[in-house]
Amino acid sequence: MSDEHFQQIRLLEAMIFAAAEPVPETGLAARLPDGTDVAGLLRELSGLYANRGVNLVHVDGKWAFRTAADLGQRLQIEQKVHR
């Protein structure tokens, strides 16, 4: 992997992570150099997160990091409410 490719993956990761809402691919492409294979980078990044605690997911044409589906139940916090 070239340094330029690595830096593009890092930038893509940071943009998605920092976004308050899921990000469309076009929004990501606008911040990367012209001619960048954004779809390929997203596939690669998604693969890197496939078996992690968070996954890169594509929802309604936009990209976001989400908690891995199998961990959701373990992250719930139950609190007793006193009346």
C-alpha positions as CSV (number, residue, x, y, z in Angstrom):
1,M,0.0,0.0,0.0
2,S,1.4,3.3,-1.0
3,D,1.7,6.2,1.4
4,E,-0.8,8.2,-0.7
5,H,-3.3,5.3,-0.6
6,F,-2.8,4.9,3.2
7,Q,-3.4,8.7,3.7
8,Q,-6.6,8.6,1.6
9,I,-7.9,5.7,3.7
10,R,-7.1,7.6,6.9
11,L,-8.7,10.8,5.7
12,L,-11.8,8.9,4.6
13,E,-12.0,7.2,8.0
14,A,-11.6,10.6,9.8
15,M,-14.3,12.3,7.8
16,I,-16.8,9.6,8.5
17,F,-15.9,9.3,12.1
18,A,-16.1,13.1,12.7
19,A,-19.4,13.6,10.9
20,A,-22.5,14.1,13.0
21,E,-24.7,12.4,10.4
22,P,-24.1,9.7,7.8
23,V,-22.1,11.1,4.8
24,P,-22.9,10.6,1.2
25,E,-20.2,9.3,-1.1
26,T,-20.3,12.5,-3.1
27,G,-19.5,14.5,0.0
28,L,-16.5,12.3,0.8
29,A,-15.3,12.5,-2.8
30,A,-15.4,16.3,-2.7
31,R,-12.6,16.3,-0.1
32,L,-10.4,13.7,-1.8
33,P,-8.1,14.3,-4.9
34,D,-9.8,14.2,-8.3
35,G,-9.8,10.7,-9.7
36,T,-9.7,8.9,-6.3
37,D,-11.5,5.6,-6.4
38,V,-13.8,6.5,-3.4
39,A,-16.0,3.5,-3.9
40,G,-13.0,1.2,-3.8
41,L,-11.6,3.0,-0.7
42,L,-15.0,2.6,1.1
43,R,-15.1,-1.1,0.3
44,E,-11.6,-1.5,1.6
45,L,-12.3,0.5,4.8
46,S,-15.5,-1.4,5.3
47,G,-13.5,-4.6,5.1
48,L,-11.0,-3.4,7.7
49,Y,-13.9,-2.8,10.1
50,A,-15.9,-5.9,9.3
51,N,-15.0,-7.9,12.4
52,R,-14.5,-5.0,14.8
53,G,-16.7,-3.5,17.5
54,V,-17.8,-0.8,15.1
55,N,-18.6,-1.4,11.4
56,L,-18.6,0.9,8.5
57,V,-22.1,0.7,7.0
58,H,-23.9,2.0,3.9
59,V,-27.4,3.2,4.8
60,D,-29.7,5.0,2.4
61,G,-26.8,6.0,0.1
62,K,-24.7,7.3,3.0
63,W,-21.8,6.0,5.1
64,A,-21.5,5.9,8.9
65,F,-19.8,3.9,11.6
66,R,-22.2,1.9,13.7
67,T,-21.8,-0.5,16.7
68,A,-21.5,-4.1,15.5
69,A,-25.0,-5.6,15.5
70,D,-24.0,-8.5,17.8
71,L,-22.7,-6.1,20.5
72,G,-25.8,-3.8,20.7
73,Q,-27.5,-5.8,23.5
74,R,-24.3,-5.8,25.6
75,L,-24.1,-2.0,25.5
76,Q,-27.5,-1.3,26.9
77,I,-27.6,0.3,30.3
78,E,-30.5,-0.4,32.5
79,Q,-31.2,2.0,35.4
80,K,-33.7,1.7,38.2
81,V,-36.2,4.5,38.4
82,H,-37.3,5.4,41.9
83,R,-40.9,6.7,42.2
